[in-house]
Amino acid sequence: MPQSDRALSSPSRSAHQTRATSTGASGREPRSPPLASYRASTQHVFLLLLAFRIVNALTLRTFFQPDEYFQSLEPAWQIAFGRDSGAWITWEWRNQLRSSLHPAIFAGVYRVAASLASLCRLSLPVRAELLIAAPKVIQALFAALLDCYTWKLTERVYGRGSRTALVALALSVCSPWQWFCSTRTLSNCLETTLTTIAVYYWPWRWPGLSNVSQNAGNAPRDGKRQDQNKQSAKQNLEGSVFQLRVSLLLAAVACILRPTNLLIWLCISIPTLWRGSTPQSYVLIREILFCGSAVLACAALLDRLYYGIWSLPPLRFLYFNVAQSLAVFYGRNRPDYYLTEGLPLLLTTALPFAIVGTWQALRGTNKFPHQNALSRSVPKHLAYTILLVTFSMSLISHKEVRFLYPLLPILHLLSAPPISSLFPSPLPSSRKAILAILLLLNLLIAGYTSQVHQRGVIDVLAYLRHKHETAVSGNDNMYRNTTVGFLMPCHSTPWRSHLNHPGIEAWALTCEPPLEVPLSQRSHYLDEADQFYNSPGPVQWLEQNMEDREAIRVSGSRTQRHWARLNKAAVEGAGKGGKRAWPQNLVFFEALEGIMQSVLEGTGYRECWRGFNSHWHDDRRRTGDVVVWCWGGN
């Protein structure tokens, strides 16, 4: 039980400070549960949330962002199984832009899962499924902590056992974005969890020491009473240092993972320093330096072990993406993107309530029967944090919805009071209908995005993996390797984390940024994927980069013995004349099918698998099904 919660429930506090502050429209006060009962209920809630998120993680079937794999699971696979394990290491890792802290977590998970598979002598398919599921279960743990601390943070602000806190928990659990994103292995997801826990442990009672001041003002002003108040303030300050350290350590790790997280902590810490007393400011600055240095030193040591040289990835990240403007290579967005697209996608049906809640917090018009200092000051502080961070992030050209993800728990906290007021207990029939419609919309959005939209790029890897397992389990020792070529926009599918087996040797179109190209010439730069699709185009690219098609004519002599002799050098492009050898399997989107039919007409390639991917896509190159053509048709 955090010390701040014990302070809130202390009998020495005044009555209006220990009561719950959100009771819905009925105005009734919930009674704060006993400490032992509260701890037990919190543990039960967390276990339910953990089970819920494990189901969430294991049933997720769709693709969202390449970083889910290429910035976490691929380097983790390399750490766990070695540099020759077939992991795809992107340019960010080759240039020390990323901290190894995040993939190190999953590397440990991979090693444990692999050891367990060896100990239990699991079959090849079962071992692969275990290695795919293990990171998902760990990420489900982080997601459950996010839900739990969203609830606990709201309780800390609006009162333990309050209806508003339960509403915030319901918002997190029923959020389509949370179902779609929280169990993915993106660094943004762990960043959000760490930020929410850190905000919970932040010393929100420090500014002005309002409780002590109010008690002092109501008491007789004798010397003994003043001494007692000073002693109480000193004990409160010293007793909360542990929580402050927890908060700052987690915040520092979040900033190492995503340097832009620093914006949130500038918005939170600067007002605390400004409003705090001299002893408070001294303690805060001291702890910031201590915790920040400790985390930075540990991260630098870990990166030294991974990269082999001393490096500071957060600074290199800012230098490459901001100073060198490489982030815009992956897309530019309008200045109003976060207001018109980002926040609506994050909040979905909670958007109107978040707007109302933020407005009420800024104006201080939240209507609660029993307010305390926290329910008045914290929402306002967090509302300003949301506005300032959103505005600052809008100044950066490259924008993505997930960059605002750490703000979502705070937005749920601010959305909870308006929802609690709109849906009082007991609910009238008309409000029940509105609530049912909102929940149904959330369910439809969550189901479509997690089970339907962009599932083909995940399913195709399961097909290739199972095909390879079937070949390896047979008696034909000639057919040990499975070769695959992905003619898709770069990073359209996961890689080694889902291909899994070292016998699956694959290549794909790349999209390396123009690191060595001057700024004045970058507008004309085309990566490999751009060259394939735009200039010179698919037909000429295949002629220039692939071996002569005569080798794969129906009348040719390609047999399984030939495929068995294909080595990794050929797969990576060291074929005749530096050209790539034709693989056993070609994977591409339906949008390319007409061109592939004309180019490979008369060859031994035939369609052997097709999987639905999406009804629509904002990238025309990724429209339609995912198609696999196999040489020989199997």
ZIQUI-V897413 format. One record per backbone hydrogen bond with DSSP energy under -1.0 kcal/mol. NH is the residue of the N-H (numbers start at 1). CO is the residue of the C=O. Records with the same first field share a line. If there is no record, write none. Layout:
BEGIN
NH=CO ; CO
END
This chain:
BEGIN
6=2
7=3
8=4
9=5
10=7
13=10
17=14
21=158
38=34
39=35
40=36
41=37
42=38
43=39
44=40
45=41
46=42
47=43
48=44
49=45
50=46
51=47
52=48
53=49
54=50
55=51
56=52
57=53
58=54
59=55
61=450
63=454
68=65
69=66
70=66
71=67
74=69
76=72
77=73
78=74
79=75
80=76
81=77
82=78
85=82
94=90
95=91
97=92
104=100
107=103
108=104
109=105
110=106
111=107
112=108
113=109
114=110
115=111
116=112
117=113
118=114
119=115
120=116
122=117
127=123
128=124
129=125
130=126
131=127
132=128
133=129
134=130
137=133
138=134
139=135
140=136
141=137
142=138
143=139
144=140
145=141
146=142
147=143
148=144
149=145
150=146
151=147
152=148
153=149
154=150
155=151
156=152
157=153
158=154
159=155
162=159
163=22
166=162
167=163
168=164
169=165
170=166
171=167
172=168
173=169
174=170
179=175
180=176
181=177
182=178
184=181
190=186
191=187
192=188
193=189
194=190
195=191
196=192
197=193
198=194
199=195
200=196
201=197
204=202
206=203
209=206
213=209
214=210
215=211
216=212
217=213
218=214
222=220
226=222
227=223
228=224
229=225
230=226
231=227
232=228
233=229
234=230
235=231
236=232
237=233
238=234
239=235
240=236
241=238
244=240
245=241
246=242
247=243
248=244
249=245
250=246
251=247
252=248
253=249
254=250
255=251
256=252
257=253
258=254
261=258
262=259
263=260
265=261
266=262
267=263
268=264
269=265
270=266
273=269
274=270
275=271
276=272
281=277
282=278
283=279
284=280
285=281
286=282
287=283
288=284
289=285
290=286
291=287
292=288
293=289
294=290
295=291
296=292
297=293
298=294
299=295
300=296
301=297
302=298
303=299
304=300
305=301
306=302
307=303
308=304
316=312
317=313
318=314
319=315
320=316
321=317
322=318
323=318
324=319
326=320
329=326
330=327
331=328
333=397
337=334
340=336
341=337
342=337
343=338
345=341
346=342
347=343
348=344
350=347
351=348
354=350
355=351
356=352
357=353
358=354
359=355
360=356
361=357
362=358
363=359
364=360
365=360
377=373
378=374
381=377
382=378
383=379
384=380
385=381
386=382
387=383
388=384
389=385
390=386
391=387
392=388
393=389
394=390
395=392
396=393
403=400
404=401
405=402
407=404
408=405
411=407
412=408
413=409
414=410
415=411
416=412
419=415
420=416
421=417
422=418
423=419
432=428
433=429
434=430
435=431
436=432
437=433
438=434
439=435
440=436
441=437
442=438
443=439
444=440
445=441
446=442
447=443
448=444
449=445
450=446
451=447
452=448
453=448
454=613
455=452 ; 613
458=455
459=455
460=456
462=458
463=459
464=460
465=461
466=462
467=463
468=464
469=465
470=466
471=467
472=468
473=469
477=475
479=476
482=503
484=505
485=585
486=507
487=587
488=486
498=495
499=495
500=496
501=499
504=501
505=482
507=484
509=486
515=513
521=518
524=521
525=522
529=510
531=527
532=528
533=529
534=530
535=530
537=531
541=537
542=538
543=539
544=540
545=541
546=542
547=580
551=548
552=549
553=550
554=602
556=553
563=559
564=560
565=561
571=567
572=568
573=570
574=569
575=579
578=575
579=576
580=545
581=570
585=483
586=629
587=485
588=627
590=625
591=623
592=589
593=590
596=592
597=593
598=594
599=595
600=596
603=600
604=552
606=630
608=628
609=628
611=626
622=619
623=620
626=611
627=588
628=609
629=586
630=606
631=584
632=604
633=630
END
